[in-house]
Amino acid sequence: MISIPEHTLNDGTRFPALGLGTWPMDDTEAEEAVAGALALGYRLLDTATNYRNESGVGRGVARSGVAREEIVVTTKLPGRHHGYEETLASFEESRRRLGLEYVDLYLIHWPLPRVGRFVDSWRAMIKLREEGLIRSIGVSNFTAEHIERLERETGVLPSVNQIELHPLLPQAELRAFHEARGVRTESWSPLGRGSALLDDPAVVSVSEALGVTPGQVVLRWHVQLGAVPIPKSSSPERQRANLDVFGFELGPAQMAVIAERAQQRLGGDPEVHEEF
Ligand SMILES: NC(=O)c1ccc[n+]([C@@H]2O[C@H](COP(=O)([O-])OP(=O)(O)OC[C@H]3O[C@@H](n4cnc5c(N)ncnc54)[C@H](OP(=O)(O)O)[C@@H]3O)[C@@H](O)[C@H]2O)c1
């Protein structure tokens, strides 16, 4: 079993340096993947109300036999439930589907600036954390401006911002902002969603030089940036390979060459993307 290094979040909780994504698994697939991943040594899990697999993730956790306090379970608030009371109710539904006493990390999935209710949701999340039902609160797809608004209006910074991040979209400016404010960066679609990135000549050449796979090169790039990647894989072999990135290092030139390319967003633009 591989042991994963940990970060400490700005609220003092421990946070594994790499985790497992579960979109677009269904309940059955998620249960298998989560139980298998926990046996391999994964301790950070990522789901969301909108993935419709929280029950499967919860079953995988229960089945694994790994002590609950060793596992960091993340889920997310969907756009249709923004608002104070709506957030309290939505969280309770997620907690019930997961079958857990508490959730480790709860994120606002998208800011939906046009709807304009993410601060109300944030206040509800602060209350849930005070009540002990959530250990850490964070956001996803927030810009620096959205995060500053949370701090200005509530005095509470998120512990994590989960953003689209991979060598096609290195997000240098937002990462620097996070670092300055003590917000941990978490990377979604860290492998570029299984796109051509893994066949890219620069990535392949670094992988050949180091004797590892292209996927491992890209995940190691995240780890060395201090960002926490959550690669999704339903395959036990790829889950194992994705976890095995703590025994080698990329040099400065290898770090640079991987991200030297035209920028390309694979998902939505946080300023305008709406999903409910
Ligand atoms: N907050 C948000 O808005 C947001 C948005 C998107 C995603 N997410 C989260 O981030 C997680 C990861 O993102 P993602 O699933 O979009 O993309 P990803 O993790 O970059 O890529 C996943 C794809 O790559 C394949 N894959 C996994 N490991 C591989 C390897 N070593 N070599 C080659 N192919 C590999 C997977 O297939 P196999 O399963 O067959 O291995 C899958 O098709 C999601 O599962 C979800 O939890 C969050």
The ligand as a Tripos MOL2 file, in Angstrom:
@<TRIPOS>MOLECULE
LIG
   48    52     1     0     0
SMALL
NO_CHARGES

@<TRIPOS>ATOM
      1 N1        -15.4340   20.8560   -9.4930 N.am      1 LIG1
      2 C1        -15.7320   20.6570  -10.7450 C.2       1 LIG1
      3 O1        -16.4150   21.4670  -11.3800 O.2       1 LIG1
      4 C2        -15.2480   19.4270  -11.4330 C.ar      1 LIG1
      5 C3        -15.3200   19.3300  -12.8330 C.ar      1 LIG1
      6 C4        -14.8330   18.1570  -13.4490 C.ar      1 LIG1
      7 C5        -14.2910   17.1430  -12.6620 C.ar      1 LIG1
      8 N2        -14.2640   17.2650  -11.2800 N.ar      1 LIG1
      9 C6        -13.6880   16.1920  -10.4200 C.3       1 LIG1
     10 O2        -12.3600   15.9360  -10.8690 O.3       1 LIG1
     11 C7        -12.2190   14.5340  -11.1380 C.3       1 LIG1
     12 C8        -11.1840   14.3050  -12.2210 C.3       1 LIG1
     13 O3        -11.5030   15.0100  -13.4050 O.3       1 LIG1
     14 P1        -11.9490   14.2820  -14.7720 P.3       1 LIG1
     15 O4        -12.5580   12.9900  -14.4510 O.co2     1 LIG1
     16 O5        -12.7100   15.2840  -15.5410 O.co2     1 LIG1
     17 O6        -10.5740   14.1100  -15.5610 O.3       1 LIG1
     18 P2         -9.1830   13.3400  -15.3390 P.3       1 LIG1
     19 O7         -9.0940   12.7810  -13.9770 O.co2     1 LIG1
     20 O8         -8.1430   14.2890  -15.8110 O.co2     1 LIG1
     21 O9         -9.2680   12.1830  -16.4280 O.3       1 LIG1
     22 C9        -10.0900   11.0740  -16.2610 C.3       1 LIG1
     23 C10       -10.0250   10.2340  -17.5320 C.3       1 LIG1
     24 O10        -8.6880    9.7820  -17.7510 O.3       1 LIG1
     25 C11        -8.6440    8.3480  -17.7370 C.3       1 LIG1
     26 N3         -7.4320    8.0010  -16.9660 N.ar      1 LIG1
     27 C12        -7.2720    7.9570  -15.6280 C.ar      1 LIG1
     28 N4         -6.0030    7.6510  -15.2970 N.ar      1 LIG1
     29 C13        -5.3240    7.5020  -16.4600 C.ar      1 LIG1
     30 C14        -3.9930    7.1870  -16.7830 C.ar      1 LIG1
     31 N5         -3.0850    6.9840  -15.8210 N.pl3     1 LIG1
     32 N6         -3.6430    7.1110  -18.0930 N.ar      1 LIG1
     33 C15        -4.5590    7.3070  -19.0650 C.ar      1 LIG1
     34 N7         -5.8510    7.6130  -18.8340 N.ar      1 LIG1
     35 C16        -6.2350    7.7200  -17.5320 C.ar      1 LIG1
     36 C17        -9.9230    7.8830  -17.0780 C.3       1 LIG1
     37 O11       -10.3690    6.6550  -17.6060 O.3       1 LIG1
     38 P3        -10.4560    5.2790  -16.7180 P.3       1 LIG1
     39 O12       -11.4930    5.4890  -15.6700 O.co2     1 LIG1
     40 O13       -10.8580    4.2600  -17.7290 O.co2     1 LIG1
     41 O14        -9.0850    5.0480  -16.1490 O.co2     1 LIG1
     42 C18       -10.8930    9.0050  -17.4650 C.3       1 LIG1
     43 O15       -11.3990    8.7750  -18.7670 O.3       1 LIG1
     44 C19       -13.6430   14.1090  -11.5290 C.3       1 LIG1
     45 O16       -13.7890   12.7060  -11.4620 O.3       1 LIG1
     46 C20       -14.4440   14.8600  -10.5020 C.3       1 LIG1
     47 O17       -14.4030   14.1900   -9.2610 O.3       1 LIG1
     48 C21       -14.7160   18.3930  -10.6890 C.ar      1 LIG1
@<TRIPOS>BOND
     1     1     2 1
     2     2     3 2
     3     2     4 1
     4     4     5 ar
     5     4    48 ar
     6     5     6 ar
     7     6     7 ar
     8     7     8 ar
     9     8     9 1
    10     8    48 ar
    11     9    10 1
    12     9    46 1
    13    10    11 1
    14    11    12 1
    15    11    44 1
    16    12    13 1
    17    13    14 1
    18    14    15 2
    19    14    16 1
    20    14    17 1
    21    17    18 1
    22    18    19 2
    23    18    20 1
    24    18    21 1
    25    21    22 1
    26    22    23 1
    27    23    24 1
    28    23    42 1
    29    24    25 1
    30    25    26 1
    31    25    36 1
    32    26    27 ar
    33    26    35 ar
    34    27    28 ar
    35    28    29 ar
    36    29    30 ar
    37    29    35 ar
    38    30    31 1
    39    30    32 ar
    40    32    33 ar
    41    33    34 ar
    42    34    35 ar
    43    36    37 1
    44    36    42 1
    45    37    38 1
    46    38    39 2
    47    38    40 1
    48    38    41 1
    49    42    43 1
    50    44    45 1
    51    44    46 1
    52    46    47 1
@<TRIPOS>SUBSTRUCTURE
     1 LIG1         1 GROUP 0 **** ****
